[in-house]
Amino acid sequence: MPAFSGPGADPTRGFTDMQWYMYHQRNVAFFAAFTSVSLDESQLLERVRRFAELTPQLATGYRGANPGAPLADDVLRRLIQVERVETLDGFPERWVDDGARVFDDPSLPLFRIRFADRGTQDANGRVGFVIVQVSHALVEGADSALLTRSQSAAHPLTRSATRTAPLTRAAAVGLGAILAGLHLLAGNFYSPHPGPFRYAARTVPRSSITQMARGLRVRQRALLFALVMETLCGAASSGARRSLTSTYSVIDEGGGASRDSFMRMRMRFARFTSASGFAEFARRVDDDIVAAETKESGFNDEMNAQGIAMHRRLQRLLPFAYSPRLFTFMPYDIVIGLIPPHRLGGGLTAMLEEPVFAGAALEGANACVIVPGRRLVTFNYYVQEALLTRLSRFDALLAEPILSSGVHPEAATSAPQGTPATH
């Protein structure tokens, strides 16, 4: 943990409870893409200045910020790193890491930007590679989607007018406190997913996902989730466990007096049933998502919010009990994020090319963030290093179409309806 000193030095002072928790997780969101042009430091500074203007919350927690004023150029220059490279082979894996540099200097805002400059186009028309790494406490997937369109990703801090029923809230407070206590005990003594963790990406034509979903007669979201779970957990393979525990993200403003006023992202929890064969598993995933979300009443959101609020209070009383290990305790088999479509456009992203890579580096959880673009979809895995060999399952699934349904891929022209944008 970086040391903060002086009045007002705690970067989490103005954070909501969820932001506070994600900051202490050292949860780092990233956005990355290849560029079609070379950028020197001054050109990159111009774009970083625009990025900071569109995302004013990036100054939150920065002790040198003047309220309402943009970040100064001399500060932004310290956040930029330009490197000359001979080849862009091996990107994005070469540069996507745990993002620890975001926290290494408490005198700076909680984001960093790196640019790899090849100088000239390679055989694929790529000249450079840019990556933005930000504390996930300040941004979420919906922000990334807005920024790809060069639109504002500012977060108004407003409370929902909806209020939870008194008895429901009382039950959520009680159960949230119990869960926080159990988490405190388990998280300090047990790591379900010990590291080290590594990043790996896969890129798939969006048309392939559309065709595959139509052939299997499932929604695209179910197919995407099924691909991730079969890849990492073998949920459609012989000998698979009966079910998998998962948490996945959705966009939901939600209500309730204690809901987070900054994050639009909400986590949903589901148990997915394994199957013999990928086609059957994808259909079960579709059914399981419908069942889980039909039962969702908002109580889980309220309970989780209360649990995190309890952790924040306990941390003030028992700071010695809140180790980094506790914050990375994730008891689920898999974490999945499907974020809104990323469509490059506008001055901020004019020099970028598909595919777009985005996700989060969070130690302690085997996770995949799925990013739809105009033409391509990227799967961004951040998992235990020992699981990387399992990505061969993903390659095998996408190497040839699923034909067991009897629908030829070329006959599929549109995706099933009802595919939501989440996270």
Beta strands, then each sheet from edge to edge (+ up, - down):
strand 1: 28-35
strand 2: 80-84
strand 3: 111-117
strand 4: 128-135
strand 5: 197-205
strand 6: 243-251
strand 7: 265-273
strand 8: 334-338
strand 9: 352-361
strand 10: 367-372
strand 11: 376-384
sheet 1: 2+ 3+ 4- 1+ 9-
sheet 2: 5+ 11- 10+ 8+ 6+ 7-
end
